[in-house]
Amino acid sequence: MIRILARYSILFILTLLVLAVMSFSLAYLFPGDVLENLTGIVPANDAQRLALERQFRLDQSYFIQFFYYLSNLFAGDWGYSFTSGIALRDEIGIAMPATIELATYSIMIALFVGIPLGYYAGMRCYSTSDYIINTSSITTYSFPVFWLALLLILVFSLQLDKAPLSGRISLLFDVEPVSGFILLDILLSDMQNKSLAFKDALSHLTLPTVAIGAVSTASMVRITRRSVIDARNQPYIAAAVSRGLSGWQIFFRHILRNALLPILPLMAIQITTLITNTMIVETLFSWPGIGNWLIQAIYQRDYPALRVGMLAVSTLVITLTITVDMFNRLIDPSREKYEHAAI
Amino acid sequence: MMSSVIKRVAVCAGTALLVVSCAKQNKQPFYNTGVVYCSESNPVTFNPQLDTSSTTSDATSHQLYDRLLDFDPDSGRIVPSLASSWLVSENGLTYAFQLRRDVAFHTTDFFTPTRNFNANDVIFSIDRWRLESHPFHNVSSGSYPYFESLGLADNIADVTRVNGYRVEITLKRRDSSFLANLATDFAVILSEEYAAQLFEQGNPSQIDRLPVGTGPYRFDSFRKDSYIKYLHHEDYWRALEGDAADESLGDEPLGDEPLEDESLEENSDAILASDRALSTEENVANGEDLNQATNEKAPSASVKQLIFDITPRSSLRLAKLMTGECDATAFPAQTELEVIRNREDLTLAEKPGLNIGFWAFNTQRPPFDNPNVRRALAFAIDKNTLLEAVYFDSASRAKSLLPAASWAYQNDADDTAYNPVLARSLLAEAGIEPGFSMTIWAMPVERAYNPNAIKMAELIQRYLREVGVEANIVTYDWKTFRRHLQEGLHDSVLIGWSADNGDPDNFYRPLLSCGAIPSGTNRAMWCNEDYDRLINEALKTEDLDKRRAIYHQVNRLMYERLPLVPIAHAYRYQAYRNEVKGMTINPFGGVRFGGVEKVL
């Protein structure tokens, strides 16, 4: 157990270190001044430039520079945005939770709708209802997510006027960011129109969540269905049937658990897709998340923001992937034969 | 059995989603407590003195601040604002302003005023851009483009405080457009007390980031690329004044001075002898006229917030307007106008803007130095077709430089008409052979006064071919284009001008005076002594009728010499939802939200 944890932590730390090296080297690879790319501060005069260069150890070897960069990253001093002049840590602190919130609700939909549907289809495989579920999931899965989002906007926002098409909540509401999750923040706040704000935020959430959730759900249905069918074909099921167990007993005792095991590692792979989809859909719904923020940074050539943004997003993906994988390893003893940690 | 459970779950989930997605529709009164305006970009600063872009003045000028004077949006006349009345000396060099009392500055998280608006604030606000030695002059960028482009600072000899509520400005030369300049979006009044406080804290640049003014809304928060939040200013003077007038009509204000209007005349008699002859309309306006005169009202009590939702994409602004996420939007694109007109829940307001699109000839290059050649080319084109094809009828035909919104507009000004026969004969007289070739420079960017210069150039090219002139269309990227124009490399150019204030001088001087050739706004490179003499003369009198007569003379001269062909004055558009009441287009600058409210 401890060995597993140790292995995963080493993998985690090493990956992050590589990422940090990459983000540090971006300061040199981006066009423009290294000091400005690294700090986001444009020195007003030569004296200030010298002072900053000394402060950021730019007059010393790359190794020392990188070491200082790392210590700054840990201290939360991530530099400043070129365009807004705000500390990047604050900007990411607002944008990141918005993305995570959207992704969380979408994965919830995928889990609570996709897995039961997949089980249902798997249990009834090659029946009419299975064909319907399977066809619709394949269709949804093959939709490009941005197209689906645009379609939702066109139908539900512009034609039917049922849902707003941009932002997290009507700007009239003043929600103090505490957790960064808008629904949670509304519940935590002591505002007057709490229920109205909550409804407003939900209506803003609906379309983007559905757009991202639909694609994730579709793939979840397909994975689960396949896994259930595989489990049903196992000899121990035939044995259980021959022992005279009822359909429900077989399902709960044998199929449910055994089919879940192969799903988990596949979910780890899904996380990358999920985050990517979230970032795409964000830009369409003007959701103030990290994807939207990064696109703005690209447009405005905000190099410090790109550098830290890339680090933040990849850290998020790596963290989630490794966590799911480790969890998977811990609960599935059959994987013990794999000595090394892997992503 | 299992399937029925799953079905039930599915039905429940489906219903839940539907309920959520429909929830938004029943409009709660809460949504009427704020106005959301979809603006096109981030303001550069929160002090319009520092920037001339319309985004900055839209976001700040009429929301956060007041000026000494305002333009009446309908007539273009100058009406009182923070100055309740004013007086110009007979030699036109001394302007005395009587200031309004009981005008409160914003109380915000970062500043609590201890006193009301007075003469010190006026002096501070003007001295900041006027005096290079002023401690706040170099704060932020230290450049005040509007005032610098007019050389206003050089013309002001002194700004003095007569007493707490009277300020006197002395000019070096007569300038009858001076009052108009004080009424522009850029001449806002800042708080001297706030500035002093920041100076003491060693943080003077905060004055332009966390603004304090006297306007109908006060600053709350700003997030770049996202939103600006303003809150209702509870003690806004126009609101208080309305109440006071209702309660006690004709009551004398308490104070250590006599009633303002009489006192002003008496005192100014003492200061500048024999001023009584001046016409009352132009120089003295009293507070009672004010409420009828200005359209800028207090924010209605129901509107507590004003939000600028920063949305750079025009199509997205339109979409948000349709779904009701915005109540009003900036700059709808020409192609979207039809969509807005066809929707019942939206209103499209239009008004001729203070701009002009024109076709200027380089009068320093032969054969365009010959007025007859210029006239011939002007007669060769059909302006009405250009209006239809390029502006989609969203512009009015231009006869002189001035649009109809200006008080000096001449309705019966001479105008060239489409007459290819006359054009051909004029060209023959001037000795231009058929097959003569020239260039038309078409600006590469889209502007209200010319949304598609290249298309216009192509149309003109066709017209010119009919009279035997071959035109080549030239265009560069915008920066190079302007540099080459300034160097005078063009034969003719399609370009235009947007004015900053309602004064006619803001059109005539920068566009065609000799002095405007080096500064690069005189695209015709035209220098005419009579023209310069006339427009200078017009500035030496305050009498509007006299000035108008002079400008009519100027129009006549322009028609005869035709250094440029005026083509169109584009309309300004504003799209808003029907729930929004009290929106008016302000042709003399930024959008105004004072007095705007929402009703179901």
Interface residues (C-beta under 8 A of the other chain):
Chain A: T83 S84 I86 F112 V113 P116 L117 Y120 M123 S129 I153 F156 S157 L158 D161 K162 A163 P164 L165 S166 G167 S170 L171 L172 D174 N193 L196 K199 D200 L202 S203 T206 L207 V210 W248 F251 S286 P288 Q296
Chain B: M2 S3 I6 V9 A13 L17 V20 S21 C22 A23 K24 Q25 Q28 F30 Y31 T33 G34 V36 K224 D225 S226 Y227 K229 Q305 I307 D309 T311 L316 A319 K320 M322 T323 G324 E325
